Amino acid sequence: MTADDRSETAHKLDSVVESIAQMRSAAEGSLGDPLRGASDDWGARGHEAIMRIPVSVQIVLGAVRIPVSKLMGMTRGSIIPLDRKIGDLVDVVVNDRIVARGEVVVIDEATDKFGVAVREVVQFSEDF
């Protein structure tokens, strides 16, 4: 992940924290804040808490639907054709939601390690 990618991710997380703070502020206006004064630093602590939340990240190369009979007939060396071509972007899925698309890149040829270079970030709808 490049510095620009980290910066963009941090900016998006800051937006989430700001939205949470706005919702909290709106709730305080209607109900009063029993913790006022005791939670003045909630924003910083809230941001830290959010940054520690573990998430599941998956990189999806492609998908296919096949009948069980084909699945049961597979042996070592069988090939499963996917719905994507070489060069197509892969999906970056976080907690079962596509959040970005990127391309597979080689990180270290000596150890055969690879990763995903994010090429586009998917915009969320309000109902996520």
DSSP file (Angstrom, degrees, kcal/mol; ACC not computed):
  #  RESIDUE AA STRUCTURE BP1 BP2  ACC     N-H-->O    O-->H-N    N-H-->O    O-->H-N    TCO  KAPPA ALPHA  PHI   PSI    X-CA   Y-CA   Z-CA
    1    1 A M              0   0    0      0, 0.0   116,-0.1     0, 0.0     2,-0.0   0.000 360.0 360.0 360.0 129.1    0.0    0.0    0.0
    2    2 A T     >  -     0   0    0      1,-0.1     4,-2.4     4,-0.0     5,-0.2  -0.282 360.0-106.5 -80.7 169.8    1.4    3.3   -1.0
    3    3 A A  H  > S+     0   0    0      1,-0.2     4,-2.5     2,-0.2     5,-0.2   0.871 122.6  53.8 -63.0 -36.7    1.5    6.5    1.1
    4    4 A D  H  > S+     0   0    0      2,-0.2     4,-2.6     1,-0.2    -1,-0.2   0.909 108.2  49.4 -64.3 -41.3   -1.3    7.9   -1.1
    5    5 A D  H  > S+     0   0    0      2,-0.2     4,-2.5     1,-0.2    -2,-0.2   0.918 112.2  47.8 -62.9 -43.5   -3.4    4.8   -0.5
    6    6 A R  H  X S+     0   0    0     -4,-2.4     4,-2.7     1,-0.2    -2,-0.2   0.901 112.1  50.2 -63.8 -40.3   -2.9    5.1    3.3
    7    7 A S  H  X S+     0   0    0     -4,-2.5     4,-2.4     2,-0.2    -2,-0.2   0.915 111.1  48.0 -64.3 -43.1   -3.7    8.8    3.2
    8    8 A E  H  X S+     0   0    0     -4,-2.6     4,-2.2     2,-0.2    -2,-0.2   0.908 113.0  48.3 -65.0 -41.3   -6.9    8.1    1.2
    9    9 A T  H  X S+     0   0    0     -4,-2.5     4,-2.4     2,-0.2    -2,-0.2   0.917 111.4  49.8 -64.2 -43.4   -7.9    5.4    3.6
   10   10 A A  H  X S+     0   0    0     -4,-2.7     4,-2.5     1,-0.2    -2,-0.2   0.896 109.6  52.2 -61.7 -40.4   -7.2    7.6    6.6
   11   11 A H  H  X S+     0   0    0     -4,-2.4     4,-1.9     2,-0.2    -1,-0.2   0.917 109.8  48.4 -62.4 -43.2   -9.3   10.4    5.1
   12   12 A K  H  X S+     0   0    0     -4,-2.2     4,-1.9     1,-0.2    -2,-0.2   0.901 111.6  49.4 -64.8 -40.2  -12.2    8.0    4.6
   13   13 A L  H  X S+     0   0    0     -4,-2.4     4,-2.6     1,-0.2    -1,-0.2   0.887 107.9  54.3 -66.3 -37.2  -11.9    6.8    8.2
   14   14 A D  H  X S+     0   0    0     -4,-2.5     4,-2.5     1,-0.2    -1,-0.2   0.890 106.7  52.4 -60.6 -38.3  -11.8   10.4    9.4
   15   15 A S  H  X S+     0   0    0     -4,-1.9     4,-2.4     2,-0.2    -2,-0.2   0.900 108.8  49.6 -63.8 -40.5  -15.1   10.9    7.5
   16   16 A V  H  X S+     0   0    0     -4,-1.9     4,-2.4     2,-0.2    -2,-0.2   0.935 111.5  48.4 -63.3 -45.8  -16.6    8.0    9.2
   17   17 A V  H  X S+     0   0    0     -4,-2.6     4,-2.5     1,-0.2    -2,-0.2   0.905 111.3  50.6 -61.0 -41.6  -15.5    9.3   12.6
   18   18 A E  H  X S+     0   0    0     -4,-2.5     4,-2.3     2,-0.2    -1,-0.2   0.902 109.5  50.7 -63.8 -40.6  -16.9   12.7   11.8
   19   19 A S  H  X S+     0   0    0     -4,-2.4     4,-2.4     2,-0.2    -2,-0.2   0.913 110.5  49.1 -62.7 -42.2  -20.2   11.2   10.8
   20   20 A I  H  X S+     0   0    0     -4,-2.4     4,-2.5     1,-0.2    -2,-0.2   0.916 110.9  50.3 -62.9 -42.5  -20.4    9.3   14.1
   21   21 A A  H  X S+     0   0    0     -4,-2.5     4,-2.5     1,-0.2    -2,-0.2   0.886 110.0  50.6 -63.4 -38.4  -19.6   12.5   16.0
   22   22 A Q  H  X S+     0   0    0     -4,-2.3     4,-2.4     2,-0.2    -2,-0.2   0.907 110.9  48.3 -66.2 -41.4  -22.3   14.3   14.1
   23   23 A M  H  X S+     0   0    0     -4,-2.4     4,-2.2     2,-0.2    -2,-0.2   0.909 112.9  48.6 -63.5 -40.9  -24.9   11.6   14.9
   24   24 A R  H  X S+     0   0    0     -4,-2.5     4,-2.3     2,-0.2    -2,-0.2   0.910 110.9  50.5 -64.8 -41.6  -23.8   11.7   18.5
   25   25 A S  H  X S+     0   0    0     -4,-2.5     4,-1.9     2,-0.2    -2,-0.2   0.900 109.9  50.0 -63.3 -41.7  -24.1   15.5   18.6
   26   26 A A  H  X S+     0   0    0     -4,-2.4     4,-1.2     1,-0.2    -1,-0.2   0.902 110.9  49.5 -63.8 -40.6  -27.6   15.3   17.1
   27   27 A A  H  X S+     0   0    0     -4,-2.2     4,-2.3     1,-0.2     5,-0.3   0.888 108.5  53.4 -65.6 -38.5  -28.6   12.7   19.7
   28   28 A E  H  X S+     0   0    0     -4,-2.3     4,-2.9     1,-0.2    -1,-0.2   0.881 104.0  57.0 -62.4 -38.3  -27.2   14.9   22.5
   29   29 A G  H  < S+     0   0    0     -4,-1.9    -1,-0.2     1,-0.2    -2,-0.2   0.846 115.2  35.8 -63.3 -33.7  -29.3   17.8   21.2
   30   30 A S  H  < S+     0   0    0     -4,-1.2    -1,-0.2    -3,-0.3    -2,-0.2   0.771 133.6  23.8 -91.4 -26.6  -32.5   15.9   21.6
   31   31 A L  H  < S-     0   0    0     -4,-2.3    -3,-0.2    -5,-0.2    -2,-0.2   0.567 103.0-118.1-114.3 -12.1  -31.7   13.9   24.8
   32   32 A G     <  -     0   0    0     -4,-2.9    -3,-0.1    -5,-0.3    -1,-0.1   0.028  29.9 -94.4  82.7 156.9  -29.0   15.9   26.5
   33   33 A D    >   -     0   0    0      1,-0.1     3,-1.6    -4,-0.1    -1,-0.1  -0.888  30.4-173.3-114.7 102.6  -25.5   14.5   27.2
   34   34 A P  T 3  S+     0   0    0      0, 0.0    -1,-0.1     0, 0.0     4,-0.1   0.694  89.2  50.3 -66.6 -15.7  -25.2   12.9   30.6
   35   35 A L  T >> S+     0   0    0     -3,-0.1     3,-1.3     2,-0.1     4,-1.3   0.300  76.0 141.3-103.8   9.3  -21.4   12.5   29.9
   36   36 A R  T <4 S+     0   0    0     -3,-1.6     2,-0.3     1,-0.3     4,-0.0  -0.243  75.6  16.5 -55.2 135.4  -20.7   16.1   28.9
   37   37 A G  T >4 S+     0   0    0      1,-0.1     3,-0.6     0, 0.0    -1,-0.3  -0.220 119.2  67.9  93.3 -43.7  -17.4   17.2   30.2
   38   38 A A  T <4 S+     0   0    0     -3,-1.3    -2,-0.2    -2,-0.3     3,-0.2   0.688 106.7  39.0 -79.7 -17.8  -16.4   13.6   31.0
   39   39 A S  T ><  +     0   0    0     -4,-1.3     3,-2.0     1,-0.1     4,-0.2  -0.003  69.9 124.6-123.8  31.2  -16.2   12.8   27.3
   40   40 A D  T <  S+     0   0    0     -3,-0.6     3,-0.4     1,-0.3    -1,-0.1   0.799  80.4  49.7 -60.8 -28.1  -14.7   15.9   25.7
   41   41 A D  T 3> S+     0   0    0      1,-0.2     4,-2.2    -3,-0.2     3,-0.3   0.126  74.5 115.9 -97.3  22.4  -11.9   13.8   24.2
   42   42 A W  H <>  +     0   0    0     -3,-2.0     4,-3.9     1,-0.2     5,-0.3   0.874  68.8  61.2 -58.1 -37.9  -14.3   11.2   22.7
   43   43 A G  H  > S+     0   0    0     -3,-0.4     4,-2.2    -4,-0.2    -1,-0.2   0.923 108.7  40.5 -56.5 -48.0  -13.3   12.1   19.2
   44   44 A A  H  > S+     0   0    0     -3,-0.3     4,-2.2     2,-0.2    -1,-0.2   0.923 120.0  44.3 -68.5 -44.2   -9.6   11.1   19.7
   45   45 A R  H  X S+     0   0    0     -4,-2.2     4,-2.5     2,-0.2    -2,-0.2   0.891 113.3  52.2 -67.7 -37.5  -10.5    8.0   21.7
   46   46 A G  H  X S+     0   0    0     -4,-3.9     4,-2.6    -5,-0.3    -2,-0.2   0.912 108.9  49.7 -63.2 -42.8  -13.3    7.1   19.2
   47   47 A H  H  X S+     0   0    0     -4,-2.2     4,-2.4    -5,-0.3    -2,-0.2   0.926 111.7  48.5 -61.6 -45.1  -10.9    7.4   16.3
   48   48 A E  H  X S+     0   0    0     -4,-2.2     4,-0.9     1,-0.2    -2,-0.2   0.907 111.6  50.0 -61.5 -41.5   -8.3    5.2   18.1
   49   49 A A  H >< S+     0   0    0     -4,-2.5     3,-0.7     1,-0.2     4,-0.3   0.911 111.0  48.8 -64.0 -42.4  -11.1    2.6   18.9
   50   50 A I  H >< S+     0   0    0     -4,-2.6     3,-1.5     1,-0.2    -1,-0.2   0.900 106.2  56.8 -64.5 -40.1  -12.2    2.6   15.3
   51   51 A M  H 3< S+     0   0    0     -4,-2.4    -1,-0.2     1,-0.3    -2,-0.2   0.713 104.7  53.5 -65.9 -19.2   -8.7    2.1   14.0
   52   52 A R  T << S+     0   0    0     -4,-0.9    -1,-0.3    -3,-0.7    -2,-0.2   0.474  78.5 115.9 -93.0  -2.9   -8.3   -1.0   16.1
   53   53 A I    <   -     0   0    0     -3,-1.5     2,-0.2    -4,-0.3    -3,-0.0  -0.521  65.4-131.9 -69.9 123.6  -11.5   -2.8   14.8
   54   54 A P        -     0   0    0      0, 0.0     2,-0.3     0, 0.0    -2,-0.1  -0.537  26.1-170.8 -76.4 142.2  -10.4   -5.9   12.9
   55   55 A V        -     0   0    0     -2,-0.2     2,-0.6     2,-0.0    39,-0.0  -0.943  24.4-119.2-130.3 154.0  -11.9   -6.5    9.5
   56   56 A S        -     0   0    0     -2,-0.3    39,-2.5     2,-0.0     2,-0.5  -0.830  29.7-166.6 -93.3 123.5  -11.9   -9.4    7.1
   57   57 A V  E     +A   94   0A   0     -2,-0.6     2,-0.4    37,-0.2    37,-0.2  -0.949   8.0 178.5-115.6 128.7  -10.2   -8.6    3.8
   58   58 A Q  E     -A   93   0A   0     35,-3.0    35,-3.3    -2,-0.5     2,-0.6  -0.962  20.9-147.8-126.5 145.5  -10.6  -10.8    0.7
   59   59 A I  E     -A   92   0A   0     -2,-0.4     2,-0.7    33,-0.2    33,-0.2  -0.966  17.3-155.3-111.4 118.4   -9.2  -10.4   -2.8
   60   60 A V  E     -A   91   0A   0     31,-2.7    31,-1.9    -2,-0.6     3,-0.1  -0.843  15.5-177.2-102.6 113.8  -11.6  -12.0   -5.3
   61   61 A L        -     0   0    0     -2,-0.7     2,-0.3     1,-0.3    -1,-0.2   0.795  64.4 -57.4 -75.8 -29.9   -9.9  -13.1   -8.5
   62   62 A G        -     0   0    0     21,-0.1     2,-0.3    20,-0.1    -1,-0.3  -0.963  49.5-121.3 168.6-178.9  -13.2  -14.2  -10.1
   63   63 A A        -     0   0    0     -2,-0.3    20,-1.2    -3,-0.1     2,-0.3  -0.951  16.5-177.0-146.1 163.6  -16.2  -16.4   -9.7
   64   64 A V        -     0   0    0     -2,-0.3     2,-0.5    18,-0.2    18,-0.1  -0.969  20.3-138.2-159.4 148.5  -18.0  -19.2  -11.4
   65   65 A R        +     0   0    0     -2,-0.3    -2,-0.0     0, 0.0     0, 0.0  -0.964  32.1 168.0-110.4 124.7  -21.2  -21.3  -10.9
   66   66 A I        -     0   0    0     -2,-0.5    -2,-0.1     3,-0.0     2,-0.1  -0.960  37.4-101.5-133.6 152.8  -20.7  -25.0  -11.7
   67   67 A P    >>  -     0   0    0      0, 0.0     4,-1.8     0, 0.0     3,-0.7  -0.365  32.4-115.5 -70.3 154.2  -22.9  -28.0  -11.1
   68   68 A V  H 3> S+     0   0    0      1,-0.2     4,-3.0     2,-0.2     5,-0.2   0.841 114.0  64.5 -57.2 -34.7  -21.9  -30.3   -8.2
   69   69 A S  H 3> S+     0   0    0      1,-0.2     4,-1.0     2,-0.2    -1,-0.2   0.894 104.7  44.4 -60.0 -39.7  -21.2  -33.1  -10.7
   70   70 A K  H <4 S+     0   0    0     -3,-0.7     4,-0.4     2,-0.2    -1,-0.2   0.906 113.1  51.7 -69.3 -40.3  -18.4  -31.1  -12.2
   71   71 A L  H >< S+     0   0    0     -4,-1.8     3,-1.2     1,-0.2    -2,-0.2   0.914 110.1  48.5 -60.9 -43.7  -17.1  -30.2   -8.8
   72   72 A M  H 3< S+     0   0    0     -4,-3.0    -1,-0.2     1,-0.2    -2,-0.2   0.746 107.3  57.7 -69.5 -23.2  -17.1  -33.9   -7.7
   73   73 A G  T 3< S+     0   0    0     -4,-1.0    -1,-0.2    -5,-0.2    -2,-0.2   0.457  81.8 114.9 -87.0   0.0  -15.3  -34.8  -10.9
   74   74 A M    <   +     0   0    0     -3,-1.2     2,-0.3    -4,-0.4    -3,-0.0  -0.428  39.8 177.2 -74.7 144.3  -12.3  -32.6  -10.3
   75   75 A T    >   -     0   0    0     -2,-0.1     3,-2.5     1,-0.0     2,-0.1  -0.798  47.4 -56.5-132.2 176.4   -8.9  -34.0   -9.6
   76   76 A R  T 3  S+     0   0    0      1,-0.3     3,-0.1    -2,-0.3    -1,-0.0  -0.359 127.8  24.8 -56.8 129.7   -5.5  -32.6   -9.1
   77   77 A G  T 3  S+     0   0    0      1,-0.3    -1,-0.3    -2,-0.1    -3,-0.0   0.333  85.7 143.6  94.8  -6.9   -4.7  -30.3  -12.0
   78   78 A S    <   -     0   0    0     -3,-2.5     2,-0.5     1,-0.1    -1,-0.3  -0.347  43.7-136.2 -63.5 148.6   -8.3  -29.6  -12.9
   79   79 A I        -     0   0    0     -3,-0.1    -1,-0.1     2,-0.0    -3,-0.0  -0.924  10.2-158.1-113.3 132.2   -8.9  -26.1  -14.2
   80   80 A I        -     0   0    0     -2,-0.5     2,-0.2   -16,-0.0    -2,-0.0  -0.932  18.5-139.6-107.8 111.9  -11.8  -24.0  -13.0
   81   81 A P        -     0   0    0      0, 0.0     2,-0.2     0, 0.0   -19,-0.0  -0.532  19.5-152.2 -72.8 134.4  -12.5  -21.2  -15.6
   82   82 A L        -     0   0    0      2,-0.3   -18,-0.2    -2,-0.2   -20,-0.1  -0.532  25.1-110.6-102.1 171.1  -13.4  -17.9  -13.9
   83   83 A D  S    S+     0   0    0    -20,-1.2     2,-0.3    -2,-0.2   -19,-0.1   0.240  92.7  73.0 -85.9  13.4  -15.5  -15.0  -15.2
   84   84 A R        -     0   0    0    -21,-0.1    -2,-0.3     4,-0.1     2,-0.2  -0.879  69.5-134.7-127.9 160.1  -12.5  -12.7  -15.6
   85   85 A K    >   -     0   0    0     -2,-0.3     3,-2.1     1,-0.1     2,-0.1  -0.680  41.4 -80.9-106.7 163.3   -9.6  -12.3  -18.0
   86   86 A I  T 3  S+     0   0    0      1,-0.3     3,-0.1    -2,-0.2    -1,-0.1  -0.434 120.7  29.0 -60.0 133.4   -6.0  -11.7  -17.3
   87   87 A G  T 3  S+     0   0    0      1,-0.4    -1,-0.3    -2,-0.1     3,-0.1   0.143  89.2 126.4  97.5 -19.2   -5.5   -8.0  -16.8
   88   88 A D    <   -     0   0    0     -3,-2.1    -1,-0.4     1,-0.1     2,-0.1  -0.396  69.1-102.0 -67.2 150.4   -9.0   -7.5  -15.4
   89   89 A L        -     0   0    0     14,-0.1     2,-0.3    -3,-0.1    14,-0.2  -0.443  32.6-133.9 -71.5 147.2   -9.2   -5.8  -12.0
   90   90 A V  E     - B   0 102A   0     12,-3.5    12,-2.2    -2,-0.1     2,-0.4  -0.688  21.9-109.7 -97.7 156.2   -9.8   -7.9   -8.9
   91   91 A D  E     -AB  60 101A   0    -31,-1.9   -31,-2.7    -2,-0.3     2,-0.7  -0.701  16.6-150.0 -88.8 136.1  -12.3   -7.0   -6.2
   92   92 A V  E     -AB  59 100A   0      8,-3.0     7,-2.9    -2,-0.4     8,-1.4  -0.935  21.8-167.0-101.5 114.9  -11.1   -6.0   -2.7
   93   93 A V  E     -AB  58  98A   0    -35,-3.3   -35,-3.0    -2,-0.7     2,-0.5  -0.911  10.5-172.3-113.0 125.1  -13.8   -7.1   -0.3
   94   94 A V  E >  S-AB  57  97A   0      3,-2.9     3,-1.3    -2,-0.5   -37,-0.2  -0.973  76.3 -17.6-118.8 122.3  -14.0   -5.9    3.3
   95   95 A N  T 3  S-     0   0    0    -39,-2.5    -1,-0.2    -2,-0.5   -38,-0.1   0.912 130.5 -49.8  47.2  50.4  -16.5   -7.6    5.6
   96   96 A D  T 3  S+     0   0    0    -40,-0.2     2,-0.4     1,-0.2    -1,-0.3   0.625 118.6 106.8  68.4  18.2  -18.5   -8.9    2.5
   97   97 A R  E <  S-B   94   0A   0     -3,-1.3    -3,-2.9    31,-0.0     2,-0.5  -0.992  73.1-122.0-127.1 133.3  -18.6   -5.5    0.7
   98   98 A I  E     +B   93   0A   0     -2,-0.4    -5,-0.2    -5,-0.2     3,-0.1  -0.611  38.1 165.6 -70.8 121.8  -16.6   -4.6   -2.4
   99   99 A V  E     -     0   0A   0     -7,-2.9    23,-2.1    -2,-0.5     2,-0.3   0.599  59.3  -2.4-112.3 -19.0  -14.6   -1.5   -1.3
  100  100 A A  E     -BC  92 121A   0     -8,-1.4    -8,-3.0    21,-0.3     2,-0.4  -0.977  55.2-134.8-161.5 168.5  -12.0   -1.2   -4.1
  101  101 A R  E     +BC  91 120A   0     19,-2.7    18,-2.7    -2,-0.3    19,-2.1  -0.984  32.2 156.7-131.6 146.4  -10.7   -2.8   -7.3
  102  102 A G  E     -BC  90 118A   0    -12,-2.2   -12,-3.5    -2,-0.4     2,-0.4  -0.911  36.2 -99.5-155.2-179.1   -7.1   -3.3   -8.1
  103  103 A E  E     - C   0 117A   0     14,-2.2    14,-2.9    -2,-0.3     2,-0.3  -0.887  36.4-109.6-115.4 146.7   -4.6   -5.3  -10.1
  104  104 A V  E     - C   0 116A   0     -2,-0.4     2,-0.3    12,-0.2    12,-0.2  -0.542  42.6-177.9 -72.7 131.7   -2.4   -8.2   -8.9
  105  105 A V  E     - C   0 115A   0     10,-2.6    10,-2.8    -2,-0.3     2,-0.5  -0.938  30.5-111.9-131.5 153.7    1.3   -7.1   -8.7
  106  106 A V  E     + C   0 114A   0     -2,-0.3     8,-0.3     8,-0.2     3,-0.2  -0.742  28.6 179.5 -84.1 126.7    4.5   -8.9   -7.8
  107  107 A I  E    S+     0   0A   0      6,-2.3     2,-0.3    -2,-0.5     7,-0.2   0.857  75.2   5.8 -91.9 -45.0    5.9   -7.7   -4.5
  108  108 A D  E >>> - C   0 113A   0      5,-1.8     5,-2.0     1,-0.1     4,-0.6  -0.861  56.2-168.3-146.9 105.5    9.0   -9.9   -4.2
  109  109 A E  G >45S+     0   0    0     -2,-0.3     3,-0.6     1,-0.2    -1,-0.1   0.837  88.3  62.0 -62.8 -33.1   10.0  -12.2   -7.1
  110  110 A A  G 345S+     0   0    0      1,-0.2    -1,-0.2     2,-0.1    -2,-0.0   0.855 116.8  28.8 -63.9 -34.5   12.5  -14.0   -4.9
  111  111 A T  G <45S-     0   0    0     -3,-0.6    -1,-0.2     2,-0.1    -2,-0.2   0.328 106.9-120.7-108.1   7.0    9.8  -15.2   -2.5
  112  112 A D  T <<5 +     0   0    0     -4,-0.6     2,-0.4    -3,-0.6    -3,-0.2   0.839  58.0 156.4  56.9  36.0    7.0  -15.4   -5.0
  113  113 A K  E   < +C  108   0A   0     -5,-2.0    -6,-2.3    -7,-0.0    -5,-1.8  -0.744  16.2 178.5 -93.7 141.1    4.9  -12.9   -3.0
  114  114 A F  E     +C  106   0A   0     -2,-0.4    -8,-0.2    -8,-0.3     2,-0.2  -0.888   6.3 177.3-134.6 168.6    2.3  -10.8   -4.7
  115  115 A G  E     -C  105   0A   0    -10,-2.8   -10,-2.6    -2,-0.3     2,-0.4  -0.753  32.5 -90.3-149.8-165.5   -0.3   -8.2   -3.6
  116  116 A V  E     -C  104   0A   0    -12,-0.2     2,-0.7    -2,-0.2   -12,-0.2  -0.987  21.2-150.1-126.4 126.2   -2.9   -5.9   -5.0
  117  117 A A  E     -C  103   0A   0    -14,-2.9   -14,-2.2    -2,-0.4     2,-0.3  -0.859  27.8-127.1 -92.2 116.7   -2.4   -2.4   -6.2
  118  118 A V  E     +C  102   0A   0     -2,-0.7   -16,-0.3   -16,-0.2     3,-0.1  -0.473  34.7 170.7 -69.1 127.5   -5.6   -0.5   -5.6
  119  119 A R  E     +     0   0A   0    -18,-2.7     2,-0.3     1,-0.4   -17,-0.2   0.664  64.9  14.3-110.1 -26.7   -6.7    1.3   -8.8
  120  120 A E  E     -C  101   0A   0    -19,-2.1   -19,-2.7     2,-0.0     2,-0.5  -0.991  62.6-140.0-151.3 145.5  -10.2    2.5   -7.9
  121  121 A V  E     -C  100   0A   0     -2,-0.3     2,-0.3   -21,-0.2   -21,-0.3  -0.902  26.1-128.3-105.8 131.3  -12.2    2.9   -4.6
  122  122 A V        -     0   0    0    -23,-2.1     2,-0.3    -2,-0.5    -2,-0.0  -0.614  20.7-125.5 -81.3 134.0  -15.8    1.9   -4.8
  123  123 A Q        -     0   0    0     -2,-0.3     2,-0.2     1,-0.0    -1,-0.1  -0.626  23.9-131.7 -79.3 135.2  -18.3    4.6   -3.5
  124  124 A F        -     0   0    0     -2,-0.3     2,-0.2   -25,-0.0    -1,-0.0  -0.566  12.1-129.9 -84.5 148.5  -20.7    3.3   -0.8
  125  125 A S    >   -     0   0    0     -2,-0.2     3,-1.2     1,-0.1    -1,-0.0  -0.531  29.4-107.0 -87.2 167.0  -24.4    3.9   -0.9
  126  126 A E  T 3  S+     0   0    0      1,-0.2    -1,-0.1    -2,-0.2    -2,-0.0   0.707 112.1  65.2 -67.5 -20.4  -26.1    5.4    2.2
  127  127 A D  T 3         0   0    0      1,-0.2    -1,-0.2     0, 0.0    -3,-0.0   0.208 360.0 360.0 -92.9  16.4  -27.7    2.1    3.1
  128  128 A F    <         0   0    0     -3,-1.2    -1,-0.2   -31,-0.0    -2,-0.1   0.517 360.0 360.0 -80.3 360.0  -24.6    0.1    3.9
